[in-house]
Amino acid sequence: MKKADEMFKELGYLKTENKDISIITYSGNETLIQFFLNTKSIEIASIINMQELQAINEKVKEMQWI
């Protein structure tokens, strides 16, 4: 398991992947975070805290978007 996935898991998020439309989704605590792989974009459906932001940043690094 990648470091970002572990960080999200510790925060109570569940990970799902949809390879047909290239989305990785983390859902939990009334927050939905989606990574759109084909456009290299992120959708966040709530206010996030610093730990969630750190997990997002780690995921972006792991996917070599930055």
C-alpha positions as CSV (number, residue, x, y, z in Angstrom):
1,M,0.0,0.0,0.0
2,K,1.2,3.5,-0.9
3,K,1.9,6.1,1.8
4,A,-1.0,8.3,0.7
5,D,-3.4,5.3,0.8
6,E,-2.3,4.6,4.3
7,M,-2.8,8.2,5.3
8,F,-6.3,8.3,3.9
9,K,-7.1,5.0,5.7
10,E,-5.9,6.3,9.0
11,L,-8.3,9.3,8.5
12,G,-11.2,6.9,8.0
13,Y,-11.4,7.0,4.2
14,L,-12.4,4.1,1.9
15,K,-10.7,3.9,-1.5
16,T,-12.4,2.9,-4.7
17,E,-11.0,2.9,-8.2
18,N,-12.9,3.1,-11.5
19,K,-10.5,2.3,-14.3
20,D,-13.2,2.7,-17.0
21,I,-13.4,6.5,-16.3
22,S,-9.9,6.9,-14.6
23,I,-11.1,8.0,-11.2
24,I,-9.7,7.2,-7.7
25,T,-12.2,8.1,-5.0
26,Y,-11.6,8.4,-1.3
27,S,-14.9,8.7,0.7
28,G,-15.4,9.2,4.4
29,N,-16.5,11.5,7.2
30,E,-19.0,13.3,4.9
31,T,-16.1,14.2,2.5
32,L,-15.5,12.9,-1.0
33,I,-12.1,13.4,-2.7
34,Q,-11.8,12.3,-6.3
35,F,-8.6,12.2,-8.5
36,F,-9.4,12.3,-12.2
37,L,-6.4,10.6,-13.8
38,N,-7.1,11.5,-17.4
39,T,-7.2,15.2,-16.7
40,K,-4.9,15.3,-13.7
41,S,-7.5,17.2,-11.6
42,I,-9.0,16.8,-8.1
43,E,-12.5,17.4,-6.9
44,I,-13.1,17.9,-3.2
45,A,-16.7,17.9,-2.0
46,S,-16.3,19.5,1.4
47,I,-14.0,21.5,3.6
48,I,-10.8,19.6,4.4
49,N,-8.4,19.7,7.3
50,M,-4.6,19.8,7.3
51,Q,-4.2,16.0,7.6
52,E,-6.4,15.5,4.5
53,L,-4.5,18.1,2.6
54,Q,-1.2,16.3,3.5
55,A,-2.7,13.0,2.2
56,I,-3.8,14.7,-1.0
57,N,-0.4,16.2,-1.5
58,E,1.3,12.9,-1.0
59,K,-1.1,11.2,-3.5
60,V,-0.3,13.9,-6.1
61,K,3.4,13.3,-5.6
62,E,3.0,9.5,-5.8
63,M,1.2,9.9,-9.1
64,Q,4.0,12.2,-10.3
65,W,1.6,15.0,-11.1
66,I,4.1,17.4,-9.6
